[in-house]
């Protein structure tokens, strides 16, 4: 009998014990949210964009806290690979922070969104090719599971599919500055990784 979890019908979630699988799933969720923001208008676009901001902030923060420290020391050239990813992340964060203050119906919003999307997708491809491939080769199953625990703690800070009409502390924080969400996410990841 295999210890690999077989997805059930309607189960689009990655197994919970492999950080690379979880990160790849988040990359897919990010692509889908970009589509949703681009194709919607009004309040629907605004809500979708806030979910995109939350997911990007949580995803990048989790990588900084969980994946990058391991990658720096686990494989040859890890330091350079991480520095390249961090430079890409800084540029995306600056664009995201500027856009977070914009009205989603502003004529400049969609052109900036498309630029951000191109940058984020390029960054995700570089992560998958240069970082995730080495991560999978360099970490054993126990280490991948430990890192997955930290990533799941980050996800809990800002769910990508909140229940309609439910106001939570996490949702309220996520609507505030991106930096505040990133700080709270770092704290949650660090607590999860200690246990």
matplotlib code that plots the C-alpha trace (Angstrom):
import matplotlib.pyplot as plt

x = [0.0, 1.4, 1.7, 0.8, -2.5, -4.9, -7.0, -10.7, -13.3, -13.7, -10.5, -8.3, -6.1, -2.6, -1.5, -0.7, 2.7, 4.8, 5.7, 6.5, 3.0, 1.4, 3.5, 2.6, -1.1, -0.8, 0.8, -2.3, -4.6, -2.7, -3.1, -6.8, -7.2, -5.4, -8.0, -10.8, -9.6, -9.1, -12.5, -14.6, -15.8, -17.0, -17.3, -16.5, -13.2, -12.4, -13.1, -11.1, -8.2, -8.1, -8.0, -5.1, -3.3, -3.8, -2.6, 0.5, 1.5, 1.0, 2.7, 5.8, 6.1, 5.9, 8.6, 10.8, 10.4, 10.2, 11.7, 14.5, 16.4, 16.5, 17.5, 20.3, 22.2, 20.8, 22.2, 25.0, 24.2, 21.3, 22.4, 22.3, 19.1, 17.4, 18.9, 17.4, 14.0, 14.1, 14.9, 11.9, 9.7, 10.7, 9.8, 6.4, 5.7, 6.3, 3.9, 1.4, 1.6, 1.0, -1.9, -3.5, -4.1, -5.7, -9.4, -9.9, -11.9, -9.1, -8.0, -4.4, -5.4, -5.7, -2.4, -0.6, -2.3, -1.1, 2.4, 2.2, 0.8, 3.7, 6.2, 4.6, 4.3, 7.9, 8.9, 6.8, 8.4, 11.9, 10.9, 9.6, 12.7, 15.5, 14.3, 11.5, 13.4, 16.4, 14.2, 12.6, 16.0, 17.6, 14.9, 13.6, 9.9, 10.1, 11.7, 9.1, 6.4, 7.8, 8.0, 4.4, 3.3, 4.8, 3.2, -0.2, 0.1, 0.7, -2.4, -4.5, -3.7, -5.5, -7.8, -8.3, -11.9, -13.5, -17.2, -19.5, -20.7, -18.3, -16.1, -13.0, -10.0, -7.8, -10.1, -9.9, -6.1, -5.8, -7.7, -5.1, -1.5, 0.3, 3.2, 1.0, -0.3, 3.2, 4.4, 1.5, 2.1, 5.8, 4.8, 2.4, 4.9, 7.6, 5.2, 4.2, 7.8, 8.8, 6.3]
y = [0.0, 3.4, 6.2, 8.8, 10.4, 9.8, 12.9, 12.3, 13.6, 17.3, 17.5, 20.3, 20.7, 19.4, 16.8, 18.6, 17.0, 18.5, 22.2, 22.1, 20.7, 23.4, 26.2, 24.9, 24.9, 28.5, 29.4, 28.0, 29.9, 33.1, 32.7, 32.1, 35.2, 37.3, 36.0, 36.8, 40.4, 41.0, 39.6, 41.3, 44.9, 46.9, 45.4, 41.9, 43.1, 45.0, 41.8, 39.6, 42.0, 42.1, 38.3, 38.4, 40.9, 38.6, 35.5, 37.2, 38.7, 35.4, 33.3, 35.5, 35.9, 32.1, 31.6, 34.1, 32.4, 28.7, 28.0, 30.6, 29.9, 26.2, 26.9, 29.2, 26.4, 23.2, 23.2, 24.7, 28.2, 28.4, 31.8, 33.3, 31.7, 33.1, 36.6, 36.6, 35.6, 38.2, 41.0, 39.9, 39.8, 43.3, 44.7, 42.9, 44.1, 47.7, 47.5, 45.6, 48.2, 51.0, 49.2, 48.4, 52.1, 52.5, 52.3, 49.1, 51.1, 53.6, 53.6, 52.9, 49.8, 47.2, 48.2, 47.9, 44.7, 43.2, 44.3, 42.8, 39.6, 39.3, 39.9, 37.5, 34.7, 35.1, 35.0, 31.8, 30.1, 31.0, 29.6, 26.4, 25.9, 27.1, 26.7, 24.1, 21.6, 21.8, 21.8, 18.6, 17.0, 18.3, 17.8, 14.6, 13.9, 14.9, 18.3, 18.9, 18.2, 20.5, 23.3, 22.5, 23.1, 26.6, 27.3, 26.1, 28.5, 31.3, 30.3, 30.4, 34.1, 34.9, 32.3, 32.7, 31.8, 33.5, 32.7, 35.5, 37.8, 36.5, 39.3, 38.0, 39.5, 38.0, 39.6, 43.0, 42.8, 41.8, 44.9, 47.0, 47.6, 44.7, 45.1, 44.5, 41.3, 40.2, 40.8, 38.8, 36.0, 35.9, 35.5, 32.7, 30.8, 31.1, 29.8, 26.9, 26.0, 25.9, 23.1]
z = [0.0, -1.0, 1.6, -1.2, -0.6, -3.5, -4.3, -3.9, -6.5, -6.1, -4.0, -5.5, -2.5, -2.4, 0.2, 3.5, 4.0, 1.2, 1.1, -2.6, -3.4, -1.3, -2.9, -6.4, -5.4, -4.2, -7.6, -9.3, -6.8, -7.6, -11.3, -10.9, -8.7, -11.3, -13.9, -11.5, -10.9, -14.6, -15.6, -13.0, -12.2, -9.4, -5.9, -7.3, -8.7, -5.4, -3.3, -5.7, -5.6, -1.8, -1.8, -4.3, -2.1, 0.9, -0.9, -2.4, 0.9, 2.8, 0.1, -0.2, 3.6, 4.1, 1.4, 3.2, 6.5, 5.5, 2.1, 1.6, 4.8, 3.9, 0.3, 1.3, 3.0, 1.5, -2.0, -4.1, -5.3, -2.9, -1.6, -5.1, -6.0, -2.9, -3.5, -7.1, -5.8, -3.0, -5.6, -7.6, -4.5, -3.5, -6.8, -6.7, -3.2, -4.1, -7.0, -4.9, -2.1, -4.5, -6.1, -2.8, -2.3, -5.7, -6.6, -8.7, -11.2, -11.8, -15.4, -14.4, -12.3, -15.1, -16.8, -13.5, -12.7, -16.0, -15.3, -11.8, -13.2, -15.7, -12.9, -10.5, -13.1, -14.1, -10.4, -9.9, -12.9, -11.5, -8.1, -9.5, -11.8, -9.5, -6.0, -5.7, -7.9, -5.6, -2.5, -3.5, -4.1, -0.9, 1.7, 3.1, 3.6, 7.3, 6.4, 3.6, 6.1, 8.7, 6.2, 5.0, 8.6, 8.5, 5.2, 6.5, 9.5, 7.0, 4.9, 8.1, 8.4, 5.2, 3.7, -0.1, 0.0, 3.0, 3.7, 2.5, 5.2, 7.8, 9.2, 11.0, 12.5, 9.7, 7.1, 8.8, 9.0, 5.4, 4.3, 6.0, 4.9, 3.3, 5.7, 8.7, 7.3, 6.5, 10.0, 11.5, 9.0, 10.0, 13.7, 12.9, 10.7, 13.4, 16.1, 13.9, 13.0, 16.7, 17.5]

ax = plt.figure().add_subplot(projection="3d")
ax.plot(x, y, z, "-o")
ax.set_aspect("equal")
plt.show()
